Amino acid sequence: MAEEAILGYLAKNQEIADSGEFAAQHGLNHDDVVNVIKSLHGFRYVDAQDIKRETWVLTDEGKTYAASGSPEVQLFLAIPPEGIPLEELQKKLDPLLFKIGRAQAAKNKWVEMGKQLVSRKVQHVNDTVKDLLLQIEGGKVIDQDDIKALRGRKLIATQTWNGYSVRKGPEYAPQRKKFAADLTREMLQSGEWKNLEFKEYNFNAKGQPIEGGHLHPLNKVRHQLRMIFLQMGFEEMPTDRFVESSFWNFDALFQPQQHPARDSHDTFYMKVPAITKELPEDYVERVKRVHESGGYGSRGYEYDWNRDEANKNLLRTHTTAISTRMLYLLAQKPFTPKRYFSIDRVFRNEAVDRTHLAEFHQIEGLICDRGLTLGDLIGVLHDFFSRLGMSKLRFKPAYNPYTEPSMEIFSYHEGFGKWVEVGNSGMFRPEMLLPMGLPEDVRVIAWGLSLERPTMILYGINNIRDLFGHKVDLGLIKANPICRLGVD
């Protein structure tokens, strides 16, 4: 309807001077008229020139005063001729309305604001503010001084109106031609195609976006890391056990039962099932003994080890609980050197912020062999991290209950221009390994890091909640670039 009106009007007239006035005269929606003009301009039926006008409109506060009156007049009318106590006047009006009205009425010298009594200084007032607001709402032009005063009180604001002036274009016709979009079998058989005009083919047009599956950045980096481990001869550990017992998660790792990490503020304990009933009793007894009185060159922790504490079920706090199980199973057979790795989810009762979540992914690697030394650990770490593109490494002594010696791993980040911590490492203690039944000359070197930190660095994400969790923008998953880690 809008298209017919525009083309028909231009057939008899030189131009449409103002699309807004044209829409009003013909009973059309201006937005519809604008859309049609844009379409006709694109096909060169018309030439369109932009028209912009700055108009004043009422703010929400201004609309309220236009309907109910200005605060100063409302306050004035709330004062009876004999006056009113200040506290009573405050009760009659909204707090914000009282505050604004009091200031404006005093400025206009309408009221006498005593300490106890508020009284009128004039008998009658005109609500000039309301009148001006109604004039603006009706489209009338008002004095610039009044505009300045209303704008200063934030009762009006500018609004840009966009429209067009329109003239005939080089391809003008009283009616838009309909072009055929497809050449059909029927057109060829009937010969109709000879009399048709076909729509030009747009070789630059993009087709519909393909709605296929998209890999999450974490999955991409996880795959790259998994391939690195496999290239280095590692075997993947089964990590499908999210619920673990405190025994495998803590006790078997020679972590004392009074350790802060075992507090409910740091660990999620299960209500159902609350305890485990499947533990190897002979191994449990050896773990208890090494905790209480030591052994293998250690004094232990010299406390009464509690079996009930070890039986508690929890959401695993690290995948090292899986490593413990794998090493125990390895000790039940004739010894064979092994290289294990895992990449899976762990859970910790942490306050959520831009760098911490209550669940995240841990990457862990370990090598179990005879006669391993700290030098072997450092060499393997240089090999592993160089495959991630991190060739500059530093190591700092650290403490872990189940490794000795222990080292924090730092890498120089070229983008940040500083050394950043990228993981933790160490050699498992004899107090952990020998109760399992492993030979005395067997050593285990291990290291771990999170999956989220390298992924955030690689994809330029500075808030972990934008990467993992229920608030992640699906657009990030669809648009994230292909990422390849540098491999030496």
Secondary structure as UniProt FT lines:
FT   HELIX           2..12
FT   STRAND          15..16
FT   HELIX           19..25
FT   TURN            26..27
FT   HELIX           30..42
FT   TURN            43..44
FT   STRAND          46..58
FT   HELIX           60..68
FT   HELIX           71..77
FT   TURN            81..82
FT   STRAND          84..85
FT   HELIX           86..92
FT   HELIX           95..107
FT   TURN            108..109
FT   STRAND          111..113
FT   STRAND          117..120
FT   HELIX           128..137
FT   TURN            138..139
FT   HELIX           144..152
FT   TURN            153..154
FT   STRAND          156..168
FT   TURN            170..171
FT   HELIX           185..190
FT   HELIX           192..195
FT   TURN            203..204
FT   HELIX           217..231
FT   TURN            232..233
FT   STRAND          235..236
FT   STRAND          243..245
FT   HELIX           246..249
FT   HELIX           251..253
FT   TURN            257..258
FT   HELIX           260..262
FT   TURN            264..266
FT   TURN            272..273
FT   HELIX           281..293
FT   TURN            296..297
FT   HELIX           307..311
FT   STRAND          312..315
FT   HELIX           320..331
FT   STRAND          338..347
FT   TURN            354..355
FT   STRAND          359..370
FT   HELIX           374..386
FT   TURN            387..389
FT   STRAND          393..400
FT   TURN            401..402
FT   STRAND          403..413
FT   TURN            414..417
FT   STRAND          418..428
FT   HELIX           430..433
FT   HELIX           434..436
FT   TURN            440..441
FT   STRAND          442..450
FT   HELIX           452..459
FT   HELIX           464..466
FT   TURN            470..471
FT   HELIX           474..479
//
